[in-house]
Each structure stands twice: as C-alpha cells, then as structure tokens.
Amino acid sequence: MHSHRIPPTRGKYIMKLGCCGSFDKAAEIKAAGFTFLELNVQGVLKGEMPSEEWDKTRPDPATFVLPTPAANGLVPATLPIVGPDRDMTKLQDYMQRVAKRAQLLGLQSLVFGSGGARRCPPDIGLSKAMDQIAEFTSMAGDVCSHHGVTIVIEHLNQKETNTLNKLSQERELIQRVNHPNVRALVDSYHYGLEKETDLALLGLEGLLAHVHVAEPIDRIQPGAHEPGSGKAFDFVHFFRLLRRIGYDGLISFEGKWSAPIAEAGPKCVAYMQECWDKAGR
C-alpha cells in the first residue's frame, strides 16, 4: 500500500537503461537492447593494482561495445572505511588511482555501496562510524572532482551491512558532506527489502544521480515475476516517483538473470520501457 498518491508527470523523460556486467557479456547485453554497461571497479579499475601494471593491461575504450558511464563496488572489504584498521592514506591513494582510471575509461559515476568496507564493528558506535564514512566520502568527492567523476552513495539492506541502510540516512550523509561530486543512488532491490516509503524517495529530489533496478524478491531482472503472483515489484509506481522528482538519468539492472540474457534480456528491456511510459501517463 502506497503512503500517498503521486500524480503522474508528463515531459520529455527518455529512459536510459543499462545493465551491470563484465566486458565478456557486453555484446549480449547490447543485443538485448540495453544502452550502456555498468562495470565493476574491482574487475576493471583495480584500485589496489600498481599503476605501471594496470597501464599495461588496461582496457581500450575504442574497443568497447557499449558506453561505460558507471562502475560499482567502489571499495573492497580489505580496505576498511570504518574501525581501528582504517588507513586514510591508503584509502586516499586508492581513490586517486580509481578516479584517474575511471576518467581514462570515460566513466562519470562510481557507486559507493561497499558494505564490507563500511560495516561498523561492534566496538565502534554508529555515530563514530558515520563520522568516518563522512570523512572518507568527503575525501573521495574531492579526489573525484579532479577527474570529472561523481561518487553515488548506495543504501544497502541490513543483511549486507549495518550502515546507511535507509534512504533518509543516505540523504543526511550527502547533505552533511555537502560536496557537488557526492550524490545519491536508489536501488529498487534495497528499497523493497527495507520497505522504504514514497516520501523517502521523494526526499532525494535534487540529489539523485543514479538508479539500480531488480525485483526485491530473488533480486532477478524486472518483469521476471508473474503479474498477480504477489512477488512482482510495482515499477510503474517506482518510476512515477522518479519522474516526480525530475529524474532523467541512468537506470541499471543489477542482479541475477532467471534465464539466459538472449531470452530474458529483450523482455526485461521492453517491460522497463512499458513501465516507464505508463509512469508518465
């Protein structure tokens, strides 16, 4: 049940739908109708790899099958952002390598989920943890500003981490850091699992810069659950909220395929477009 009715919006909102995946899946993802590929930081930018090594093996954007405007998985769990083992010098060096490489490959957004790295240990209070996350995020925003890259903060459900589980907490962090290169992400998977409200999403107006989609149940591609099964997420309503706050940016599917991409991909793209169009009526 929705907390209140949101009137539909009309306007020139064009869906920009991509898919998270690796280069070896790019041709399949493109053939399915997706318009961009969202990469993985650890798989491609490899911030822990020395520059001379990465330079020898780095991918060539001229060979990319699809545009690559974003990458997720910003910080590995081996580089804690919270707790006594945090090393800000290491984190800053890491971010400088990642941001520079992101710029070289034409990326504009780096998704900061990183549940392991931002987990709050038992001996650290949540307030202290948020201070440390804010300090890291501010530093990361500064580093990224030199490379034309934006950090987008991803709320994660409580099974994945114990900080920034709610959109309201995400918004508070962004407002606290107050950096033009630090923005918000909303993911329908975490949104559904955390039973977020319409108002929480509407609260990201002016801050939202990236969106992830997946069915909250099973984290599979949108449209995979039969309508009326009780399992399907209401993407029309979700998109109506996005349009209500003027969001016209990138939307990526991040999750598992319930069937091969060649079969399920085109159906997913068509379903997302149908939901987006209905949301504007």
Contacts in CASP RR format, 6 or more apart in sequence:
PFRMAT RR
TARGET T0000
AUTHOR 0000-0000-0000
METHOD contacts of the structure
MODEL  1
MHSHRIPPTRGKYIMKLGCCGSFDKAAEIKAAGFTFLELNVQGVLKGEMP
SEEWDKTRPDPATFVLPTPAANGLVPATLPIVGPDRDMTKLQDYMQRVAK
RAQLLGLQSLVFGSGGARRCPPDIGLSKAMDQIAEFTSMAGDVCSHHGVT
IVIEHLNQKETNTLNKLSQERELIQRVNHPNVRALVDSYHYGLEKETDLA
LLGLEGLLAHVHVAEPIDRIQPGAHEPGSGKAFDFVHFFRLLRRIGYDGL
ISFEGKWSAPIAEAGPKCVAYMQECWDKAGR
2 198 0 8 1.000
2 237 0 8 1.000
3 197 0 8 1.000
3 198 0 8 1.000
3 199 0 8 1.000
4 198 0 8 1.000
4 199 0 8 1.000
6 198 0 8 1.000
6 202 0 8 1.000
6 237 0 8 1.000
6 240 0 8 1.000
6 241 0 8 1.000
6 244 0 8 1.000
7 244 0 8 1.000
8 240 0 8 1.000
8 243 0 8 1.000
8 279 0 8 1.000
8 280 0 8 1.000
8 281 0 8 1.000
9 240 0 8 1.000
9 243 0 8 1.000
9 244 0 8 1.000
9 246 0 8 1.000
9 279 0 8 1.000
9 280 0 8 1.000
10 280 0 8 1.000
10 281 0 8 1.000
11 280 0 8 1.000
13 243 0 8 1.000
13 246 0 8 1.000
13 248 0 8 1.000
13 276 0 8 1.000
13 280 0 8 1.000
14 248 0 8 1.000
15 251 0 8 1.000
15 272 0 8 1.000
15 273 0 8 1.000
15 276 0 8 1.000
16 35 0 8 1.000
16 36 0 8 1.000
16 248 0 8 1.000
16 249 0 8 1.000
16 250 0 8 1.000
16 251 0 8 1.000
17 33 0 8 1.000
17 34 0 8 1.000
17 35 0 8 1.000
17 251 0 8 1.000
17 252 0 8 1.000
17 253 0 8 1.000
17 269 0 8 1.000
17 272 0 8 1.000
17 273 0 8 1.000
18 29 0 8 1.000
18 34 0 8 1.000
18 35 0 8 1.000
18 36 0 8 1.000
18 37 0 8 1.000
18 38 0 8 1.000
18 250 0 8 1.000
18 251 0 8 1.000
18 252 0 8 1.000
18 253 0 8 1.000
19 29 0 8 1.000
19 32 0 8 1.000
19 34 0 8 1.000
19 36 0 8 1.000
19 37 0 8 1.000
19 38 0 8 1.000
19 252 0 8 1.000
19 253 0 8 1.000
20 37 0 8 1.000
20 38 0 8 1.000
20 39 0 8 1.000
20 40 0 8 1.000
20 72 0 8 1.000
20 212 0 8 1.000
20 252 0 8 1.000
20 253 0 8 1.000
20 254 0 8 1.000
20 255 0 8 1.000
21 29 0 8 1.000
21 37 0 8 1.000
21 38 0 8 1.000
21 39 0 8 1.000
21 40 0 8 1.000
22 39 0 8 1.000
22 40 0 8 1.000
22 43 0 8 1.000
23 37 0 8 1.000
23 39 0 8 1.000
23 44 0 8 1.000
23 59 0 8 1.000
23 64 0 8 1.000
23 65 0 8 1.000
25 261 0 8 1.000
26 37 0 8 1.000
26 64 0 8 1.000
26 65 0 8 1.000
26 66 0 8 1.000
27 65 0 8 1.000
28 261 0 8 1.000
28 262 0 8 1.000
29 37 0 8 1.000
29 66 0 8 1.000
29 261 0 8 1.000
30 65 0 8 1.000
30 66 0 8 1.000
31 262 0 8 1.000
32 261 0 8 1.000
32 262 0 8 1.000
32 265 0 8 1.000
32 266 0 8 1.000
32 268 0 8 1.000
32 269 0 8 1.000
33 265 0 8 1.000
33 266 0 8 1.000
33 269 0 8 1.000
34 66 0 8 1.000
34 253 0 8 1.000
34 265 0 8 1.000
34 269 0 8 1.000
35 66 0 8 1.000
35 67 0 8 1.000
36 66 0 8 1.000
36 67 0 8 1.000
36 68 0 8 1.000
36 69 0 8 1.000
36 70 0 8 1.000
36 250 0 8 1.000
36 252 0 8 1.000
37 64 0 8 1.000
37 65 0 8 1.000
37 66 0 8 1.000
37 67 0 8 1.000
37 68 0 8 1.000
38 68 0 8 1.000
38 69 0 8 1.000
38 70 0 8 1.000
38 71 0 8 1.000
38 72 0 8 1.000
38 111 0 8 1.000
38 250 0 8 1.000
38 252 0 8 1.000
38 254 0 8 1.000
39 45 0 8 1.000
39 68 0 8 1.000
39 70 0 8 1.000
39 71 0 8 1.000
39 72 0 8 1.000
39 105 0 8 1.000
39 107 0 8 1.000
40 71 0 8 1.000
40 72 0 8 1.000
40 73 0 8 1.000
41 47 0 8 1.000
41 71 0 8 1.000
41 72 0 8 1.000
41 73 0 8 1.000
41 74 0 8 1.000
41 75 0 8 1.000
41 98 0 8 1.000
41 110 0 8 1.000
42 73 0 8 1.000
42 76 0 8 1.000
44 59 0 8 1.000
44 71 0 8 1.000
44 105 0 8 1.000
45 71 0 8 1.000
45 97 0 8 1.000
45 98 0 8 1.000
45 101 0 8 1.000
45 102 0 8 1.000
45 105 0 8 1.000
46 54 0 8 1.000
46 101 0 8 1.000
47 54 0 8 1.000
47 94 0 8 1.000
47 97 0 8 1.000
47 98 0 8 1.000
47 101 0 8 1.000
48 76 0 8 1.000
48 78 0 8 1.000
48 79 0 8 1.000
48 94 0 8 1.000
49 97 0 8 1.000
51 97 0 8 1.000
54 97 0 8 1.000
54 101 0 8 1.000
58 101 0 8 1.000
58 104 0 8 1.000
58 105 0 8 1.000
59 105 0 8 1.000
61 68 0 8 1.000
61 104 0 8 1.000
61 105 0 8 1.000
61 106 0 8 1.000
68 105 0 8 1.000
68 106 0 8 1.000
68 107 0 8 1.000
69 106 0 8 1.000
69 107 0 8 1.000
69 108 0 8 1.000
69 109 0 8 1.000
69 250 0 8 1.000
70 107 0 8 1.000
70 108 0 8 1.000
70 109 0 8 1.000
70 110 0 8 1.000
70 111 0 8 1.000
70 152 0 8 1.000
70 210 0 8 1.000
70 250 0 8 1.000
70 252 0 8 1.000
71 102 0 8 1.000
71 107 0 8 1.000
71 109 0 8 1.000
71 110 0 8 1.000
71 111 0 8 1.000
72 110 0 8 1.000
72 111 0 8 1.000
72 113 0 8 1.000
72 154 0 8 1.000
72 254 0 8 1.000
73 111 0 8 1.000
73 112 0 8 1.000
73 113 0 8 1.000
73 114 0 8 1.000
74 98 0 8 1.000
74 110 0 8 1.000
74 111 0 8 1.000
74 112 0 8 1.000
74 113 0 8 1.000
74 114 0 8 1.000
74 140 0 8 1.000
74 151 0 8 1.000
75 81 0 8 1.000
75 91 0 8 1.000
75 94 0 8 1.000
75 112 0 8 1.000
75 114 0 8 1.000
75 117 0 8 1.000
75 118 0 8 1.000
76 114 0 8 1.000
76 117 0 8 1.000
77 114 0 8 1.000
77 115 0 8 1.000
77 116 0 8 1.000
77 117 0 8 1.000
77 119 0 8 1.000
79 87 0 8 1.000
79 90 0 8 1.000
79 91 0 8 1.000
79 94 0 8 1.000
79 117 0 8 1.000
80 86 0 8 1.000
80 116 0 8 1.000
80 117 0 8 1.000
80 119 0 8 1.000
81 91 0 8 1.000
81 114 0 8 1.000
81 117 0 8 1.000
81 118 0 8 1.000
81 132 0 8 1.000
81 133 0 8 1.000
81 136 0 8 1.000
82 117 0 8 1.000
82 118 0 8 1.000
82 119 0 8 1.000
82 120 0 8 1.000
82 121 0 8 1.000
82 124 0 8 1.000
82 129 0 8 1.000
82 132 0 8 1.000
82 133 0 8 1.000
82 163 0 8 1.000
83 120 0 8 1.000
83 121 0 8 1.000
83 124 0 8 1.000
83 129 0 8 1.000
83 132 0 8 1.000
84 121 0 8 1.000
84 123 0 8 1.000
84 124 0 8 1.000
86 132 0 8 1.000
88 135 0 8 1.000
88 136 0 8 1.000
88 139 0 8 1.000
91 136 0 8 1.000
91 139 0 8 1.000
92 139 0 8 1.000
92 143 0 8 1.000
95 139 0 8 1.000
95 140 0 8 1.000
95 143 0 8 1.000
95 144 0 8 1.000
96 143 0 8 1.000
98 110 0 8 1.000
99 110 0 8 1.000
99 140 0 8 1.000
99 143 0 8 1.000
99 144 0 8 1.000
99 146 0 8 1.000
99 147 0 8 1.000
99 149 0 8 1.000
100 147 0 8 1.000
102 110 0 8 1.000
102 144 0 8 1.000
102 147 0 8 1.000
102 149 0 8 1.000
103 147 0 8 1.000
103 148 0 8 1.000
103 149 0 8 1.000
107 149 0 8 1.000
108 148 0 8 1.000
108 149 0 8 1.000
108 150 0 8 1.000
109 149 0 8 1.000
109 150 0 8 1.000
109 151 0 8 1.000
109 152 0 8 1.000
109 209 0 8 1.000
109 210 0 8 1.000
109 250 0 8 1.000
110 144 0 8 1.000
110 149 0 8 1.000
110 150 0 8 1.000
110 151 0 8 1.000
110 152 0 8 1.000
111 152 0 8 1.000
111 154 0 8 1.000
111 185 0 8 1.000
111 210 0 8 1.000
111 212 0 8 1.000
112 137 0 8 1.000
112 140 0 8 1.000
112 151 0 8 1.000
112 152 0 8 1.000
112 153 0 8 1.000
112 154 0 8 1.000
113 153 0 8 1.000
113 154 0 8 1.000
113 156 0 8 1.000
113 161 0 8 1.000
115 156 0 8 1.000
115 160 0 8 1.000
115 161 0 8 1.000
115 163 0 8 1.000
116 161 0 8 1.000
118 129 0 8 1.000
118 133 0 8 1.000
118 161 0 8 1.000
118 163 0 8 1.000
118 164 0 8 1.000
119 161 0 8 1.000
119 162 0 8 1.000
119 163 0 8 1.000
120 126 0 8 1.000
120 129 0 8 1.000
120 162 0 8 1.000
120 163 0 8 1.000
124 132 0 8 1.000
126 162 0 8 1.000
126 163 0 8 1.000
129 163 0 8 1.000
130 163 0 8 1.000
130 173 0 8 1.000
133 163 0 8 1.000
133 164 0 8 1.000
133 173 0 8 1.000
134 173 0 8 1.000
134 176 0 8 1.000
134 177 0 8 1.000
137 151 0 8 1.000
137 153 0 8 1.000
137 173 0 8 1.000
137 177 0 8 1.000
137 179 0 8 1.000
137 182 0 8 1.000
138 177 0 8 1.000
138 179 0 8 1.000
138 182 0 8 1.000
140 151 0 8 1.000
140 182 0 8 1.000
141 150 0 8 1.000
141 151 0 8 1.000
141 177 0 8 1.000
141 179 0 8 1.000
141 181 0 8 1.000
141 182 0 8 1.000
142 179 0 8 1.000
142 181 0 8 1.000
144 150 0 8 1.000
144 151 0 8 1.000
144 181 0 8 1.000
145 179 0 8 1.000
145 180 0 8 1.000
145 181 0 8 1.000
148 181 0 8 1.000
149 181 0 8 1.000
150 181 0 8 1.000
150 182 0 8 1.000
150 183 0 8 1.000
150 209 0 8 1.000
151 181 0 8 1.000
151 182 0 8 1.000
151 183 0 8 1.000
152 183 0 8 1.000
152 184 0 8 1.000
152 185 0 8 1.000
152 209 0 8 1.000
152 210 0 8 1.000
153 164 0 8 1.000
153 170 0 8 1.000
153 173 0 8 1.000
153 174 0 8 1.000
153 182 0 8 1.000
153 183 0 8 1.000
153 184 0 8 1.000
153 185 0 8 1.000
154 164 0 8 1.000
154 170 0 8 1.000
154 185 0 8 1.000
154 187 0 8 1.000
154 190 0 8 1.000
154 212 0 8 1.000
155 164 0 8 1.000
155 165 0 8 1.000
155 166 0 8 1.000
155 167 0 8 1.000
155 169 0 8 1.000
155 170 0 8 1.000
155 185 0 8 1.000
155 186 0 8 1.000
155 187 0 8 1.000
155 190 0 8 1.000
155 191 0 8 1.000
155 194 0 8 1.000
156 164 0 8 1.000
156 165 0 8 1.000
156 190 0 8 1.000
157 165 0 8 1.000
157 189 0 8 1.000
157 190 0 8 1.000
157 193 0 8 1.000
157 194 0 8 1.000
158 165 0 8 1.000
158 194 0 8 1.000
159 193 0 8 1.000
163 169 0 8 1.000
164 170 0 8 1.000
164 173 0 8 1.000
165 190 0 8 1.000
165 194 0 8 1.000
166 194 0 8 1.000
166 196 0 8 1.000
166 200 0 8 1.000
167 184 0 8 1.000
167 186 0 8 1.000
167 191 0 8 1.000
167 196 0 8 1.000
167 200 0 8 1.000
167 201 0 8 1.000
167 203 0 8 1.000
167 204 0 8 1.000
168 200 0 8 1.000
170 184 0 8 1.000
170 185 0 8 1.000
170 204 0 8 1.000
171 184 0 8 1.000
171 203 0 8 1.000
171 204 0 8 1.000
171 207 0 8 1.000
174 182 0 8 1.000
174 183 0 8 1.000
174 184 0 8 1.000
174 207 0 8 1.000
183 207 0 8 1.000
183 208 0 8 1.000
183 209 0 8 1.000
183 210 0 8 1.000
184 204 0 8 1.000
184 207 0 8 1.000
184 208 0 8 1.000
184 209 0 8 1.000
184 210 0 8 1.000
185 208 0 8 1.000
185 209 0 8 1.000
185 210 0 8 1.000
185 211 0 8 1.000
185 212 0 8 1.000
186 201 0 8 1.000
186 204 0 8 1.000
186 208 0 8 1.000
186 211 0 8 1.000
186 212 0 8 1.000
186 242 0 8 1.000
187 211 0 8 1.000
187 212 0 8 1.000
187 213 0 8 1.000
187 214 0 8 1.000
187 254 0 8 1.000
188 211 0 8 1.000
188 212 0 8 1.000
188 213 0 8 1.000
188 214 0 8 1.000
188 215 0 8 1.000
188 216 0 8 1.000
188 222 0 8 1.000
188 233 0 8 1.000
188 235 0 8 1.000
188 238 0 8 1.000
189 212 0 8 1.000
189 213 0 8 1.000
189 214 0 8 1.000
189 215 0 8 1.000
189 216 0 8 1.000
189 219 0 8 1.000
189 254 0 8 1.000
189 255 0 8 1.000
191 201 0 8 1.000
191 216 0 8 1.000
191 238 0 8 1.000
192 216 0 8 1.000
192 233 0 8 1.000
193 216 0 8 1.000
198 237 0 8 1.000
198 241 0 8 1.000
201 238 0 8 1.000
201 241 0 8 1.000
201 242 0 8 1.000
201 245 0 8 1.000
202 241 0 8 1.000
202 244 0 8 1.000
202 245 0 8 1.000
203 245 0 8 1.000
204 245 0 8 1.000
205 245 0 8 1.000
205 246 0 8 1.000
206 245 0 8 1.000
208 242 0 8 1.000
208 245 0 8 1.000
208 247 0 8 1.000
209 249 0 8 1.000
210 249 0 8 1.000
210 250 0 8 1.000
210 252 0 8 1.000
211 242 0 8 1.000
211 247 0 8 1.000
211 249 0 8 1.000
211 250 0 8 1.000
211 251 0 8 1.000
211 252 0 8 1.000
212 251 0 8 1.000
212 252 0 8 1.000
212 253 0 8 1.000
212 254 0 8 1.000
213 222 0 8 1.000
213 235 0 8 1.000
213 238 0 8 1.000
213 251 0 8 1.000
213 252 0 8 1.000
213 253 0 8 1.000
213 254 0 8 1.000
213 272 0 8 1.000
214 220 0 8 1.000
214 221 0 8 1.000
214 222 0 8 1.000
214 253 0 8 1.000
214 254 0 8 1.000
214 255 0 8 1.000
215 221 0 8 1.000
215 222 0 8 1.000
215 223 0 8 1.000
215 224 0 8 1.000
215 225 0 8 1.000
215 231 0 8 1.000
215 232 0 8 1.000
215 233 0 8 1.000
216 233 0 8 1.000
217 225 0 8 1.000
217 231 0 8 1.000
217 233 0 8 1.000
218 224 0 8 1.000
218 225 0 8 1.000
218 231 0 8 1.000
218 256 0 8 1.000
218 258 0 8 1.000
219 255 0 8 1.000
219 256 0 8 1.000
220 255 0 8 1.000
220 256 0 8 1.000
220 257 0 8 1.000
220 258 0 8 1.000
221 253 0 8 1.000
221 255 0 8 1.000
221 256 0 8 1.000
221 257 0 8 1.000
221 258 0 8 1.000
221 264 0 8 1.000
221 265 0 8 1.000
221 268 0 8 1.000
222 233 0 8 1.000
222 235 0 8 1.000
222 253 0 8 1.000
222 268 0 8 1.000
222 271 0 8 1.000
222 272 0 8 1.000
222 275 0 8 1.000
223 232 0 8 1.000
223 235 0 8 1.000
223 267 0 8 1.000
223 268 0 8 1.000
223 271 0 8 1.000
224 258 0 8 1.000
224 259 0 8 1.000
224 264 0 8 1.000
224 268 0 8 1.000
225 231 0 8 1.000
225 232 0 8 1.000
225 233 0 8 1.000
226 232 0 8 1.000
235 271 0 8 1.000
235 272 0 8 1.000
235 275 0 8 1.000
236 275 0 8 1.000
236 278 0 8 1.000
236 279 0 8 1.000
237 279 0 8 1.000
238 275 0 8 1.000
239 275 0 8 1.000
239 276 0 8 1.000
239 278 0 8 1.000
239 279 0 8 1.000
239 280 0 8 1.000
240 279 0 8 1.000
240 280 0 8 1.000
242 279 0 8 1.000
243 279 0 8 1.000
243 280 0 8 1.000
251 272 0 8 1.000
253 268 0 8 1.000
253 272 0 8 1.000
257 264 0 8 1.000
257 265 0 8 1.000
258 264 0 8 1.000
END
